């Protein structure tokens, strides 16, 4: 199972979908899904940025040790 699947709360979204019986609730569900997906992407980007900064710092450290 992919990590993304582990973070996706199927039961919660299924319940919200069942409860979305009118236009207002369906639009609220769509908005929620979009916002949560955006938050997931932002968190992934931040993790990637941290990893890149760590790799850069380690690289700089070892390059100064060789001199």
mmCIF file as Biopython writes it, N, C-alpha, C and O atoms, coordinates in Angstrom:
data_model
#
loop_
_atom_site.group_PDB
_atom_site.id
_atom_site.type_symbol
_atom_site.label_atom_id
_atom_site.label_alt_id
_atom_site.label_comp_id
_atom_site.label_asym_id
_atom_site.label_entity_id
_atom_site.label_seq_id
_atom_site.pdbx_PDB_ins_code
_atom_site.Cartn_x
_atom_site.Cartn_y
_atom_site.Cartn_z
_atom_site.occupancy
_atom_site.B_iso_or_equiv
_atom_site.auth_seq_id
_atom_site.auth_asym_id
_atom_site.pdbx_PDB_model_num
ATOM 1   N N  . UNK A ? 1  ? 0.846   -1.187 0.000  1.0 0.0 1  A 1 
ATOM 2   C CA . UNK A ? 1  ? 0.000   0.000  0.000  1.0 0.0 1  A 1 
ATOM 3   C C  . UNK A ? 1  ? 0.886   1.243  0.000  1.0 0.0 1  A 1 
ATOM 4   O O  . UNK A ? 1  ? 1.865   1.312  0.742  1.0 0.0 1  A 1 
ATOM 5   N N  . UNK A ? 2  ? 0.545   2.204  -0.818 1.0 0.0 2  A 1 
ATOM 6   C CA . UNK A ? 2  ? 1.338   3.425  -0.899 1.0 0.0 2  A 1 
ATOM 7   C C  . UNK A ? 2  ? 1.116   4.279  0.345  1.0 0.0 2  A 1 
ATOM 8   O O  . UNK A ? 2  ? 0.082   4.184  1.006  1.0 0.0 2  A 1 
ATOM 9   N N  . UNK A ? 3  ? 2.123   5.128  0.654  1.0 0.0 3  A 1 
ATOM 10  C CA . UNK A ? 3  ? 2.011   6.017  1.812  1.0 0.0 3  A 1 
ATOM 11  C C  . UNK A ? 3  ? 0.801   6.941  1.670  1.0 0.0 3  A 1 
ATOM 12  O O  . UNK A ? 3  ? 0.116   7.219  2.655  1.0 0.0 3  A 1 
ATOM 13  N N  . UNK A ? 4  ? 0.535   7.413  0.468  1.0 0.0 4  A 1 
ATOM 14  C CA . UNK A ? 4  ? -0.595  8.305  0.235  1.0 0.0 4  A 1 
ATOM 15  C C  . UNK A ? 4  ? -1.902  7.606  0.628  1.0 0.0 4  A 1 
ATOM 16  O O  . UNK A ? 4  ? -2.794  8.235  1.198  1.0 0.0 4  A 1 
ATOM 17  N N  . UNK A ? 5  ? -2.016  6.320  0.328  1.0 0.0 5  A 1 
ATOM 18  C CA . UNK A ? 5  ? -3.213  5.575  0.688  1.0 0.0 5  A 1 
ATOM 19  C C  . UNK A ? 5  ? -3.361  5.461  2.199  1.0 0.0 5  A 1 
ATOM 20  O O  . UNK A ? 5  ? -4.479  5.443  2.714  1.0 0.0 5  A 1 
ATOM 21  N N  . UNK A ? 6  ? -2.251  5.383  2.905  1.0 0.0 6  A 1 
ATOM 22  C CA . UNK A ? 6  ? -2.308  5.289  4.358  1.0 0.0 6  A 1 
ATOM 23  C C  . UNK A ? 6  ? -2.839  6.573  4.978  1.0 0.0 6  A 1 
ATOM 24  O O  . UNK A ? 6  ? -3.495  6.532  6.020  1.0 0.0 6  A 1 
ATOM 25  N N  . UNK A ? 7  ? -2.565  7.711  4.353  1.0 0.0 7  A 1 
ATOM 26  C CA . UNK A ? 7  ? -2.996  8.984  4.887  1.0 0.0 7  A 1 
ATOM 27  C C  . UNK A ? 7  ? -4.433  9.322  4.507  1.0 0.0 7  A 1 
ATOM 28  O O  . UNK A ? 7  ? -5.040  10.201 5.118  1.0 0.0 7  A 1 
ATOM 29  N N  . UNK A ? 8  ? -4.973  8.652  3.528  1.0 0.0 8  A 1 
ATOM 30  C CA . UNK A ? 8  ? -6.320  8.938  3.039  1.0 0.0 8  A 1 
ATOM 31  C C  . UNK A ? 8  ? -7.328  8.207  3.918  1.0 0.0 8  A 1 
ATOM 32  O O  . UNK A ? 8  ? -7.305  6.980  4.005  1.0 0.0 8  A 1 
ATOM 33  N N  . UNK A ? 9  ? -8.209  8.956  4.567  1.0 0.0 9  A 1 
ATOM 34  C CA . UNK A ? 9  ? -9.183  8.396  5.499  1.0 0.0 9  A 1 
ATOM 35  C C  . UNK A ? 9  ? -10.461 8.016  4.743  1.0 0.0 9  A 1 
ATOM 36  O O  . UNK A ? 9  ? -11.410 8.798  4.680  1.0 0.0 9  A 1 
ATOM 37  N N  . UNK A ? 10 ? -10.475 6.811  4.172  1.0 0.0 10 A 1 
ATOM 38  C CA . UNK A ? 10 ? -11.598 6.375  3.350  1.0 0.0 10 A 1 
ATOM 39  C C  . UNK A ? 10 ? -12.922 6.411  4.109  1.0 0.0 10 A 1 
ATOM 40  O O  . UNK A ? 10 ? -13.928 6.884  3.581  1.0 0.0 10 A 1 
ATOM 41  N N  . UNK A ? 11 ? -12.924 5.921  5.326  1.0 0.0 11 A 1 
ATOM 42  C CA . UNK A ? 11 ? -14.176 5.865  6.090  1.0 0.0 11 A 1 
ATOM 43  C C  . UNK A ? 11 ? -14.739 7.261  6.334  1.0 0.0 11 A 1 
ATOM 44  O O  . UNK A ? 11 ? -15.947 7.468  6.219  1.0 0.0 11 A 1 
ATOM 45  N N  . UNK A ? 12 ? -13.893 8.201  6.661  1.0 0.0 12 A 1 
ATOM 46  C CA . UNK A ? 12 ? -14.343 9.572  6.891  1.0 0.0 12 A 1 
ATOM 47  C C  . UNK A ? 12 ? -14.941 10.178 5.627  1.0 0.0 12 A 1 
ATOM 48  O O  . UNK A ? 12 ? -16.021 10.766 5.663  1.0 0.0 12 A 1 
ATOM 49  N N  . UNK A ? 13 ? -14.230 10.030 4.506  1.0 0.0 13 A 1 
ATOM 50  C CA . UNK A ? 13 ? -14.718 10.597 3.260  1.0 0.0 13 A 1 
ATOM 51  C C  . UNK A ? 13 ? -15.987 9.891  2.776  1.0 0.0 13 A 1 
ATOM 52  O O  . UNK A ? 13 ? -16.877 10.526 2.211  1.0 0.0 13 A 1 
ATOM 53  N N  . UNK A ? 14 ? -16.066 8.598  2.994  1.0 0.0 14 A 1 
ATOM 54  C CA . UNK A ? 14 ? -17.275 7.866  2.619  1.0 0.0 14 A 1 
ATOM 55  C C  . UNK A ? 14 ? -18.474 8.374  3.430  1.0 0.0 14 A 1 
ATOM 56  O O  . UNK A ? 14 ? -19.562 8.558  2.884  1.0 0.0 14 A 1 
ATOM 57  N N  . UNK A ? 15 ? -18.270 8.600  4.734  1.0 0.0 15 A 1 
ATOM 58  C CA . UNK A ? 15 ? -19.337 9.125  5.586  1.0 0.0 15 A 1 
ATOM 59  C C  . UNK A ? 15 ? -19.759 10.516 5.127  1.0 0.0 15 A 1 
ATOM 60  O O  . UNK A ? 15 ? -20.951 10.812 5.038  1.0 0.0 15 A 1 
ATOM 61  N N  . UNK A ? 16 ? -18.775 11.367 4.836  1.0 0.0 16 A 1 
ATOM 62  C CA . UNK A ? 16 ? -19.096 12.718 4.367  1.0 0.0 16 A 1 
ATOM 63  C C  . UNK A ? 16 ? -19.839 12.688 3.041  1.0 0.0 16 A 1 
ATOM 64  O O  . UNK A ? 16 ? -20.732 13.501 2.806  1.0 0.0 16 A 1 
ATOM 65  N N  . UNK A ? 17 ? -19.470 11.753 2.179  1.0 0.0 17 A 1 
ATOM 66  C CA . UNK A ? 17 ? -20.153 11.632 0.893  1.0 0.0 17 A 1 
ATOM 67  C C  . UNK A ? 17 ? -21.606 11.202 1.083  1.0 0.0 17 A 1 
ATOM 68  O O  . UNK A ? 17 ? -22.499 11.722 0.414  1.0 0.0 17 A 1 
ATOM 69  N N  . UNK A ? 18 ? -21.843 10.268 1.980  1.0 0.0 18 A 1 
ATOM 70  C CA . UNK A ? 18 ? -23.210 9.826  2.267  1.0 0.0 18 A 1 
ATOM 71  C C  . UNK A ? 18 ? -24.038 10.980 2.819  1.0 0.0 18 A 1 
ATOM 72  O O  . UNK A ? 18 ? -25.225 11.108 2.516  1.0 0.0 18 A 1 
ATOM 73  N N  . UNK A ? 19 ? -23.395 11.826 3.639  1.0 0.0 19 A 1 
ATOM 74  C CA . UNK A ? 19 ? -24.102 12.954 4.244  1.0 0.0 19 A 1 
ATOM 75  C C  . UNK A ? 19 ? -24.331 14.110 3.266  1.0 0.0 19 A 1 
ATOM 76  O O  . UNK A ? 19 ? -25.134 15.001 3.543  1.0 0.0 19 A 1 
ATOM 77  N N  . UNK A ? 20 ? -23.641 14.102 2.139  1.0 0.0 20 A 1 
ATOM 78  C CA . UNK A ? 20 ? -23.745 15.199 1.172  1.0 0.0 20 A 1 
ATOM 79  C C  . UNK A ? 20 ? -24.979 14.997 0.298  1.0 0.0 20 A 1 
ATOM 80  O O  . UNK A ? 20 ? -24.880 14.579 -0.855 1.0 0.0 20 A 1 
ATOM 81  N N  . UNK A ? 21 ? -26.140 15.301 0.869  1.0 0.0 21 A 1 
ATOM 82  C CA . UNK A ? 21 ? -27.402 15.035 0.173  1.0 0.0 21 A 1 
ATOM 83  C C  . UNK A ? 21 ? -27.927 16.236 -0.600 1.0 0.0 21 A 1 
ATOM 84  O O  . UNK A ? 21 ? -28.862 16.101 -1.389 1.0 0.0 21 A 1 
ATOM 85  N N  . UNK A ? 22 ? -27.340 17.401 -0.386 1.0 0.0 22 A 1 
ATOM 86  C CA . UNK A ? 22 ? -27.782 18.571 -1.135 1.0 0.0 22 A 1 
ATOM 87  C C  . UNK A ? 22 ? -26.579 19.296 -1.728 1.0 0.0 22 A 1 
ATOM 88  O O  . UNK A ? 22 ? -25.432 18.959 -1.433 1.0 0.0 22 A 1 
ATOM 89  N N  . UNK A ? 23 ? -26.847 20.281 -2.554 1.0 0.0 23 A 1 
ATOM 90  C CA . UNK A ? 23 ? -25.781 21.005 -3.267 1.0 0.0 23 A 1 
ATOM 91  C C  . UNK A ? 23 ? -24.787 21.651 -2.307 1.0 0.0 23 A 1 
ATOM 92  O O  . UNK A ? 23 ? -23.578 21.583 -2.528 1.0 0.0 23 A 1 
ATOM 93  N N  . UNK A ? 24 ? -25.279 22.268 -1.260 1.0 0.0 24 A 1 
ATOM 94  C CA . UNK A ? 24 ? -24.415 22.962 -0.300 1.0 0.0 24 A 1 
ATOM 95  C C  . UNK A ? 24 ? -23.423 21.994 0.360  1.0 0.0 24 A 1 
ATOM 96  O O  . UNK A ? 24 ? -22.239 22.304 0.488  1.0 0.0 24 A 1 
ATOM 97  N N  . UNK A ? 25 ? -23.912 20.829 0.775  1.0 0.0 25 A 1 
ATOM 98  C CA . UNK A ? 25 ? -23.036 19.840 1.421  1.0 0.0 25 A 1 
ATOM 99  C C  . UNK A ? 25 ? -22.064 19.226 0.423  1.0 0.0 25 A 1 
ATOM 100 O O  . UNK A ? 25 ? -20.918 18.944 0.774  1.0 0.0 25 A 1 
ATOM 101 N N  . UNK A ? 26 ? -22.505 19.012 -0.820 1.0 0.0 26 A 1 
ATOM 102 C CA . UNK A ? 26 ? -21.594 18.470 -1.835 1.0 0.0 26 A 1 
ATOM 103 C C  . UNK A ? 26 ? -20.475 19.455 -2.135 1.0 0.0 26 A 1 
ATOM 104 O O  . UNK A ? 26 ? -19.317 19.058 -2.269 1.0 0.0 26 A 1 
ATOM 105 N N  . UNK A ? 27 ? -20.807 20.724 -2.241 1.0 0.0 27 A 1 
ATOM 106 C CA . UNK A ? 27 ? -19.775 21.739 -2.486 1.0 0.0 27 A 1 
ATOM 107 C C  . UNK A ? 27 ? -18.811 21.848 -1.306 1.0 0.0 27 A 1 
ATOM 108 O O  . UNK A ? 27 ? -17.610 22.038 -1.499 1.0 0.0 27 A 1 
ATOM 109 N N  . UNK A ? 28 ? -19.335 21.729 -0.091 1.0 0.0 28 A 1 
ATOM 110 C CA . UNK A ? 28 ? -18.473 21.754 1.099  1.0 0.0 28 A 1 
ATOM 111 C C  . UNK A ? 28 ? -17.519 20.566 1.094  1.0 0.0 28 A 1 
ATOM 112 O O  . UNK A ? 28 ? -16.352 20.706 1.461  1.0 0.0 28 A 1 
ATOM 113 N N  . UNK A ? 29 ? -18.006 19.400 0.682  1.0 0.0 29 A 1 
ATOM 114 C CA . UNK A ? 29 ? -17.153 18.211 0.601  1.0 0.0 29 A 1 
ATOM 115 C C  . UNK A ? 29 ? -16.065 18.406 -0.448 1.0 0.0 29 A 1 
ATOM 116 O O  . UNK A ? 29 ? -14.905 18.075 -0.203 1.0 0.0 29 A 1 
ATOM 117 N N  . UNK A ? 30 ? -16.420 18.930 -1.591 1.0 0.0 30 A 1 
ATOM 118 C CA . UNK A ? 30 ? -15.438 19.181 -2.654 1.0 0.0 30 A 1 
ATOM 119 C C  . UNK A ? 30 ? -14.370 20.152 -2.164 1.0 0.0 30 A 1 
ATOM 120 O O  . UNK A ? 30 ? -13.178 19.939 -2.384 1.0 0.0 30 A 1 
ATOM 121 N N  . UNK A ? 31 ? -14.807 21.218 -1.498 1.0 0.0 31 A 1 
ATOM 122 C CA . UNK A ? 31 ? -13.862 22.204 -0.963 1.0 0.0 31 A 1 
ATOM 123 C C  . UNK A ? 31 ? -12.927 21.556 0.056  1.0 0.0 31 A 1 
ATOM 124 O O  . UNK A ? 31 ? -11.724 21.819 0.048  1.0 0.0 31 A 1 
ATOM 125 N N  . UNK A ? 32 ? -13.467 20.721 0.922  1.0 0.0 32 A 1 
ATOM 126 C CA . UNK A ? 32 ? -12.658 20.029 1.924  1.0 0.0 32 A 1 
ATOM 127 C C  . UNK A ? 32 ? -11.608 19.135 1.267  1.0 0.0 32 A 1 
ATOM 128 O O  . UNK A ? 32 ? -10.445 19.135 1.669  1.0 0.0 32 A 1 
ATOM 129 N N  . UNK A ? 33 ? -12.023 18.378 0.258  1.0 0.0 33 A 1 
ATOM 130 C CA . UNK A ? 33 ? -11.083 17.493 -0.435 1.0 0.0 33 A 1 
ATOM 131 C C  . UNK A ? 33 ? -9.960  18.288 -1.098 1.0 0.0 33 A 1 
ATOM 132 O O  . UNK A ? 33 ? -8.798  17.886 -1.052 1.0 0.0 33 A 1 
ATOM 133 N N  . UNK A ? 34 ? -10.308 19.407 -1.709 1.0 0.0 34 A 1 
ATOM 134 C CA . UNK A ? 34 ? -9.301  20.246 -2.367 1.0 0.0 34 A 1 
ATOM 135 C C  . UNK A ? 34 ? -8.333  20.820 -1.325 1.0 0.0 34 A 1 
ATOM 136 O O  . UNK A ? 34 ? -7.118  20.795 -1.522 1.0 0.0 34 A 1 
ATOM 137 N N  . UNK A ? 35 ? -8.873  21.332 -0.229 1.0 0.0 35 A 1 
ATOM 138 C CA . UNK A ? 35 ? -8.022  21.927 0.808  1.0 0.0 35 A 1 
ATOM 139 C C  . UNK A ? 35 ? -7.090  20.892 1.428  1.0 0.0 35 A 1 
ATOM 140 O O  . UNK A ? 35 ? -5.910  21.169 1.644  1.0 0.0 35 A 1 
ATOM 141 N N  . UNK A ? 36 ? -7.614  19.701 1.715  1.0 0.0 36 A 1 
ATOM 142 C CA . UNK A ? 36 ? -6.775  18.668 2.337  1.0 0.0 36 A 1 
ATOM 143 C C  . UNK A ? 36 ? -5.712  18.172 1.373  1.0 0.0 36 A 1 
ATOM 144 O O  . UNK A ? 36 ? -4.594  17.867 1.787  1.0 0.0 36 A 1 
ATOM 145 N N  . UNK A ? 37 ? -6.045  18.088 0.104  1.0 0.0 37 A 1 
ATOM 146 C CA . UNK A ? 37 ? -5.043  17.687 -0.898 1.0 0.0 37 A 1 
ATOM 147 C C  . UNK A ? 37 ? -3.948  18.753 -1.000 1.0 0.0 37 A 1 
ATOM 148 O O  . UNK A ? 37 ? -2.766  18.432 -1.124 1.0 0.0 37 A 1 
ATOM 149 N N  . UNK A ? 38 ? -4.356  20.017 -0.947 1.0 0.0 38 A 1 
ATOM 150 C CA . UNK A ? 38 ? -3.381  21.104 -0.991 1.0 0.0 38 A 1 
ATOM 151 C C  . UNK A ? 38 ? -2.473  21.056 0.232  1.0 0.0 38 A 1 
ATOM 152 O O  . UNK A ? 38 ? -1.268  21.278 0.116  1.0 0.0 38 A 1 
ATOM 153 N N  . UNK A ? 39 ? -3.035  20.770 1.395  1.0 0.0 39 A 1 
ATOM 154 C CA . UNK A ? 39 ? -2.211  20.678 2.606  1.0 0.0 39 A 1 
ATOM 155 C C  . UNK A ? 39 ? -1.232  19.514 2.501  1.0 0.0 39 A 1 
ATOM 156 O O  . UNK A ? 39 ? -0.083  19.626 2.931  1.0 0.0 39 A 1 
ATOM 157 N N  . UNK A ? 40 ? -1.686  18.385 1.926  1.0 0.0 40 A 1 
ATOM 158 C CA . UNK A ? 40 ? -0.797  17.235 1.738  1.0 0.0 40 A 1 
ATOM 159 C C  . UNK A ? 40 ? 0.360   17.583 0.810  1.0 0.0 40 A 1 
ATOM 160 O O  . UNK A ? 40 ? 1.508   17.218 1.068  1.0 0.0 40 A 1 
ATOM 161 N N  . UNK A ? 41 ? 0.046   18.289 -0.268 1.0 0.0 41 A 1 
ATOM 162 C CA . UNK A ? 41 ? 1.103   18.675 -1.215 1.0 0.0 41 A 1 
ATOM 163 C C  . UNK A ? 41 ? 2.089   19.652 -0.585 1.0 0.0 41 A 1 
ATOM 164 O O  . UNK A ? 41 ? 3.295   19.553 -0.814 1.0 0.0 41 A 1 
ATOM 165 N N  . UNK A ? 42 ? 1.583   20.593 0.206  1.0 0.0 42 A 1 
ATOM 166 C CA . UNK A ? 42 ? 2.447   21.545 0.888  1.0 0.0 42 A 1 
ATOM 167 C C  . UNK A ? 42 ? 3.368   20.827 1.867  1.0 0.0 42 A 1 
ATOM 168 O O  . UNK A ? 42 ? 4.559   21.130 1.935  1.0 0.0 42 A 1 
ATOM 169 N N  . UNK A ? 43 ? 2.830   19.888 2.618  1.0 0.0 43 A 1 
ATOM 170 C CA . UNK A ? 43 ? 3.646   19.126 3.569  1.0 0.0 43 A 1 
ATOM 171 C C  . UNK A ? 43 ? 4.720   18.322 2.835  1.0 0.0 43 A 1 
ATOM 172 O O  . UNK A ? 43 ? 5.856   18.238 3.301  1.0 0.0 43 A 1 
ATOM 173 N N  . UNK A ? 44 ? 4.370   17.737 1.704  1.0 0.0 44 A 1 
ATOM 174 C CA . UNK A ? 44 ? 5.345   16.985 0.917  1.0 0.0 44 A 1 
ATOM 175 C C  . UNK A ? 44 ? 6.440   17.909 0.388  1.0 0.0 44 A 1 
ATOM 176 O O  . UNK A ? 44 ? 7.616   17.544 0.388  1.0 0.0 44 A 1 
ATOM 177 N N  . UNK A ? 45 ? 6.059   19.095 -0.059 1.0 0.0 45 A 1 
ATOM 178 C CA . UNK A ? 45 ? 7.033   20.055 -0.563 1.0 0.0 45 A 1 
ATOM 179 C C  . UNK A ? 45 ? 7.966   20.506 0.551  1.0 0.0 45 A 1 
ATOM 180 O O  . UNK A ? 45 ? 9.172   20.630 0.336  1.0 0.0 45 A 1 
ATOM 181 N N  . UNK A ? 46 ? 7.423   20.752 1.733  1.0 0.0 46 A 1 
ATOM 182 C CA . UNK A ? 46 ? 8.245   21.174 2.861  1.0 0.0 46 A 1 
ATOM 183 C C  . UNK A ? 46 ? 9.224   20.074 3.261  1.0 0.0 46 A 1 
ATOM 184 O O  . UNK A ? 46 ? 10.377  20.361 3.584  1.0 0.0 46 A 1 
ATOM 185 N N  . UNK A ? 47 ? 8.782   18.828 3.244  1.0 0.0 47 A 1 
ATOM 186 C CA . UNK A ? 47 ? 9.668   17.709 3.561  1.0 0.0 47 A 1 
ATOM 187 C C  . UNK A ? 47 ? 10.788  17.607 2.526  1.0 0.0 47 A 1 
ATOM 188 O O  . UNK A ? 47 ? 11.942  17.358 2.872  1.0 0.0 47 A 1 
ATOM 189 N N  . UNK A ? 48 ? 10.439  17.801 1.263  1.0 0.0 48 A 1 
ATOM 190 C CA . UNK A ? 48 ? 11.436  17.767 0.207  1.0 0.0 48 A 1 
ATOM 191 C C  . UNK A ? 48 ? 12.455  18.892 0.372  1.0 0.0 48 A 1 
ATOM 192 O O  . UNK A ? 48 ? 13.655  18.684 0.192  1.0 0.0 48 A 1 
ATOM 193 N N  . UNK A ? 49 ? 11.968  20.082 0.715  1.0 0.0 49 A 1 
ATOM 194 C CA . UNK A ? 49 ? 12.857  21.224 0.928  1.0 0.0 49 A 1 
ATOM 195 C C  . UNK A ? 49 ? 13.810  20.965 2.098  1.0 0.0 49 A 1 
ATOM 196 O O  . UNK A ? 49 ? 14.998  21.276 2.018  1.0 0.0 49 A 1 
ATOM 197 N N  . UNK A ? 50 ? 13.283  20.396 3.180  1.0 0.0 50 A 1 
ATOM 198 C CA . UNK A ? 50 ? 14.138  20.081 4.337  1.0 0.0 50 A 1 
ATOM 199 C C  . UNK A ? 50 ? 15.219  19.080 3.954  1.0 0.0 50 A 1 
ATOM 200 O O  . UNK A ? 50 ? 16.376  19.222 4.349  1.0 0.0 50 A 1 
ATOM 201 N N  . UNK A ? 51 ? 14.836  18.071 3.186  1.0 0.0 51 A 1 
ATOM 202 C CA . UNK A ? 51 ? 15.808  17.058 2.768  1.0 0.0 51 A 1 
ATOM 203 C C  . UNK A ? 51 ? 16.887  17.681 1.885  1.0 0.0 51 A 1 
ATOM 204 O O  . UNK A ? 51 ? 18.066  17.356 2.019  1.0 0.0 51 A 1 
ATOM 205 N N  . UNK A ? 52 ? 16.489  18.564 0.997  1.0 0.0 52 A 1 
ATOM 206 C CA . UNK A ? 52 ? 17.456  19.223 0.121  1.0 0.0 52 A 1 
ATOM 207 C C  . UNK A ? 52 ? 18.398  20.122 0.921  1.0 0.0 52 A 1 
ATOM 208 O O  . UNK A ? 52 ? 19.598  20.171 0.649  1.0 0.0 52 A 1 
ATOM 209 N N  . UNK A ? 53 ? 17.852  20.831 1.906  1.0 0.0 53 A 1 
ATOM 210 C CA . UNK A ? 53 ? 18.697  21.692 2.736  1.0 0.0 53 A 1 
ATOM 211 C C  . UNK A ? 53 ? 19.678  20.859 3.568  1.0 0.0 53 A 1 
ATOM 212 O O  . UNK A ? 53 ? 20.832  21.250 3.744  1.0 0.0 53 A 1 
ATOM 213 N N  . UNK A ? 54 ? 19.226  19.734 4.069  1.0 0.0 54 A 1 
ATOM 214 C CA . UNK A ? 54 ? 20.104  18.851 4.837  1.0 0.0 54 A 1 
ATOM 215 C C  . UNK A ? 54 ? 21.217  18.315 3.955  1.0 0.0 54 A 1 
ATOM 216 O O  . UNK A ? 54 ? 22.380  18.307 4.358  1.0 0.0 54 A 1 
ATOM 217 N N  . UNK A ? 55 ? 20.872  17.867 2.757  1.0 0.0 55 A 1 
ATOM 218 C CA . UNK A ? 55 ? 21.876  17.352 1.827  1.0 0.0 55 A 1 
ATOM 219 C C  . UNK A ? 55 ? 22.888  18.438 1.473  1.0 0.0 55 A 1 
ATOM 220 O O  . UNK A ? 55 ? 24.083  18.159 1.376  1.0 0.0 55 A 1 
ATOM 221 N N  . UNK A ? 56 ? 22.432  19.657 1.283  1.0 0.0 56 A 1 
ATOM 222 C CA . UNK A ? 56 ? 23.324  20.771 0.969  1.0 0.0 56 A 1 
ATOM 223 C C  . UNK A ? 56 ? 24.265  21.061 2.138  1.0 0.0 56 A 1 
ATOM 224 O O  . UNK A ? 56 ? 25.458  21.290 1.943  1.0 0.0 56 A 1 
ATOM 225 N N  . UNK A ? 57 ? 23.724  21.048 3.332  1.0 0.0 57 A 1 
ATOM 226 C CA . UNK A ? 57 ? 24.553  21.299 4.521  1.0 0.0 57 A 1 
ATOM 227 C C  . UNK A ? 57 ? 25.608  20.224 4.701  1.0 0.0 57 A 1 
ATOM 228 O O  . UNK A ? 57 ? 26.765  20.524 4.996  1.0 0.0 57 A 1 
ATOM 229 N N  . UNK A ? 58 ? 25.211  18.977 4.524  1.0 0.0 58 A 1 
ATOM 230 C CA . UNK A ? 58 ? 26.169  17.866 4.656  1.0 0.0 58 A 1 
ATOM 231 C C  . UNK A ? 58 ? 27.240  17.980 3.587  1.0 0.0 58 A 1 
ATOM 232 O O  . UNK A ? 58 ? 28.421  17.767 3.863  1.0 0.0 58 A 1 
ATOM 233 N N  . UNK A ? 59 ? 26.837  18.315 2.369  1.0 0.0 59 A 1 
ATOM 234 C CA . UNK A ? 59 ? 27.798  18.464 1.284  1.0 0.0 59 A 1 
ATOM 235 C C  . UNK A ? 59 ? 28.803  19.580 1.585  1.0 0.0 59 A 1 
ATOM 236 O O  . UNK A ? 59 ? 30.007  19.412 1.387  1.0 0.0 59 A 1 
ATOM 237 N N  . UNK A ? 60 ? 28.297  20.720 2.065  1.0 0.0 60 A 1 
ATOM 238 C CA . UNK A ? 60 ? 29.188  21.826 2.415  1.0 0.0 60 A 1 
ATOM 239 C C  . UNK A ? 60 ? 30.149  21.424 3.531  1.0 0.0 60 A 1 
ATOM 240 O O  . UNK A ? 60 ? 31.334  21.754 3.482  1.0 0.0 60 A 1 
ATOM 241 N N  . UNK A ? 61 ? 29.641  20.715 4.533  1.0 0.0 61 A 1 
ATOM 242 C CA . UNK A ? 61 ? 30.468  20.293 5.644  1.0 0.0 61 A 1 
ATOM 243 C C  . UNK A ? 61 ? 31.622  19.414 5.159  1.0 0.0 61 A 1 
ATOM 244 O O  . UNK A ? 61 ? 32.774  19.634 5.532  1.0 0.0 61 A 1 
ATOM 245 N N  . UNK A ? 62 ? 31.309  18.423 4.331  1.0 0.0 62 A 1 
ATOM 246 C CA . UNK A ? 62 ? 32.363  17.521 3.861  1.0 0.0 62 A 1 
ATOM 247 C C  . UNK A ? 62 ? 33.310  18.198 2.893  1.0 0.0 62 A 1 
ATOM 248 O O  . UNK A ? 62 ? 34.483  17.828 2.828  1.0 0.0 62 A 1 
ATOM 249 N N  . UNK A ? 63 ? 32.844  19.168 2.146  1.0 0.0 63 A 1 
ATOM 250 C CA . UNK A ? 63 ? 33.745  19.856 1.218  1.0 0.0 63 A 1 
ATOM 251 C C  . UNK A ? 63 ? 34.731  20.738 1.994  1.0 0.0 63 A 1 
ATOM 252 O O  . UNK A ? 63 ? 35.868  20.905 1.553  1.0 0.0 63 A 1 
ATOM 253 N N  . UNK A ? 64 ? 34.332  21.299 3.124  1.0 0.0 64 A 1 
ATOM 254 C CA . UNK A ? 64 ? 35.259  22.097 3.937  1.0 0.0 64 A 1 
ATOM 255 C C  . UNK A ? 64 ? 36.232  21.193 4.693  1.0 0.0 64 A 1 
ATOM 256 O O  . UNK A ? 64 ? 37.337  21.629 5.017  1.0 0.0 64 A 1 
ATOM 257 N N  . UNK A ? 65 ? 35.863  19.973 4.976  1.0 0.0 65 A 1 
ATOM 258 C CA . UNK A ? 65 ? 36.757  19.040 5.677  1.0 0.0 65 A 1 
ATOM 259 C C  . UNK A ? 65 ? 37.885  18.566 4.793  1.0 0.0 65 A 1 
ATOM 260 O O  . UNK A ? 65 ? 38.943  18.196 5.303  1.0 0.0 65 A 1 
ATOM 261 N N  . UNK A ? 66 ? 37.700  18.563 3.493  1.0 0.0 66 A 1 
ATOM 262 C CA . UNK A ? 66 ? 38.729  18.093 2.567  1.0 0.0 66 A 1 
ATOM 263 C C  . UNK A ? 66 ? 39.839  19.118 2.372  1.0 0.0 66 A 1 
ATOM 264 O O  . UNK A ? 66 ? 40.944  18.755 1.967  1.0 0.0 66 A 1 
ATOM 265 N N  . UNK A ? 67 ? 39.575  20.365 2.647  1.0 0.0 67 A 1 
ATOM 266 C CA . UNK A ? 67 ? 40.577  21.427 2.397  1.0 0.0 67 A 1 
ATOM 267 C C  . UNK A ? 67 ? 41.631  21.447 3.414  1.0 0.0 67 A 1 
ATOM 268 O O  . UNK A ? 67 ? 42.540  22.274 3.346  1.0 0.0 67 A 1 
#
